[in-house]
Amino acid sequence: NIIIGLSEEIFHDFKNSLATISGISQITAFYPAPKEVKDNLKKIQEATFECRDQIDRFYSFIKGHNDDKAQYEILSNIVFSALDMIKHRINKIDNSNEGIILSVNIHSMSKVFCNEYKLRQAILNILINAVDAMEETGGVLEVNLYEELGMVVLEIIDTGIGIPQDKFEKIFEANYTTKGNKGTGLGLKISKSIVEEYNGKLELSSKLGKGTIFTMALPM
């Protein structure tokens, strides 16, 4: 709670600084200057806007930390907000390796009973794992949302390294990770607990070298 409170103050001050930088660069662009200078000023403006958006994304993630209220939420909205939070990770991989193609197929606008913050965290944990699985090779991240037998089903599919079948159950155990020192071993355990809290199911299927499918089903 202390960290979140301090973060809010830091976000506020940092956004004020970004607004100053952006404002000065925009005003300066009106004065006569070589084309190279104009181009650099434009890049400064774009960078400040991107930083501001990243701050807003992070703040939207932590601001619900202390709110345990559950209500009916449109699942597709939560999915889009979680995807928005991993765009910087995808862009980073695009700039350094083969890149990741994102395919999003939304066929449901139904509501599910949940705490928005918690469910977004559950989805985000799975998305981060999917992106990490393709960090070295690139691939396709496919997100499908549809309805089936009174449930809203979310599929998160990656074409990454895959998971051995004998590790399926361990994946959802606390302190188990395939990421070495990079992982905490808590993300998928937390995701499964959150989904089950709202009477849902979280399952996986995977093939080594082919990829992994996480399937989340929640009652409408």
Stockholm file with secondary structure:
# STOCKHOLM 1.0

chainA/1-220         NIIIGLSEEIFHDFKNSLATISGISQITAFYPAPKEVKDNLKKIQEATFECRDQIDRFYSFIKGHNDDKAQYEILSNIVFSALDMIKHRINKIDNSNEGIILSVNIHSMSKVFCNEYKLRQAILNILINAVDAMEETGGVLEVNLYEELGMVVLEIIDTGIGIPQDKFEKIFEANYTTKGNKGTGLGLKISKSIVEEYNGKLELSSKLGKGTIFTMALPM
#=GR chainA/1-220 SS CHHHHHHHHHHHHHHHHHHHHHHHHHHHTTSCCCHHHHHHHHHHHHHHHHHHHHHHHHHHHHTTTTCCCCEEEEHHHHHHHHHHHHHHHHHHHHHHSSCEEEEEEECCCCEEEECHHHHHHHHHHHHHHHHHHTTTTCEEEEEEEEEETTEEEEEEEECSSCCCGGGHHHHTSTTCCSSGGGCCSCHHHHHHHHHHHTTCEEEEEEETTTEEEEEEEEEC
#=GC SS_cons         CHHHHHHHHHHHHHHHHHHHHHHHHHHHTTSCCCHHHHHHHHHHHHHHHHHHHHHHHHHHHHTTTTCCCCEEEEHHHHHHHHHHHHHHHHHHHHHHSSCEEEEEEECCCCEEEECHHHHHHHHHHHHHHHHHHTTTTCEEEEEEEEEETTEEEEEEEECSSCCCGGGHHHHTSTTCCSSGGGCCSCHHHHHHHHHHHTTCEEEEEEETTTEEEEEEEEEC
//
